[in-house]
Amino acid sequence: MNVVDQLKRHYLNVTALDYASINWSWQKCRREFLKKVGKVCVCCGSKKKIQVHHILPRHIRPDLAVDQTNLIALCRDCHFHIGHLNSYFIYNAAVAVCCWFVRENSVSKRNVA
């Protein structure tokens, strides 16, 4: 890996104090993703405090950091509980399947039927 590639990789992983990326390409990717999918949590359907979650984390797959196929929209609670299994030191590789399961088996759906 040459020096330029190393700098690019380092720049992709730079984080601000709140751990949000300060990379302009990530901010652009995030905005475009939320515009495309809407600001709705795919897990619980909430429209409050929507965050963009990397399915495969940036530290594992930095090449997918701005790939929209590696992103999922989650509310703040689902991001922590489903996306990170209650610890930001862990990631959930099956986050999409877990969200589908929660959505299909939600209490609100059972009350409608």
PyMOL commands that set and color helices and strands:
alter all, ss='L'
color gray80, all
select helices_A, chain A and resi 3-12+24-37+62-64+68-70+76-83+95-104+107-112
alter helices_A, ss='H'
color red, helices_A
select strands_A, chain A and resi 50-54+71-75
alter strands_A, ss='S'
color yellow, strands_A
deselect
rebuild
show_as cartoon
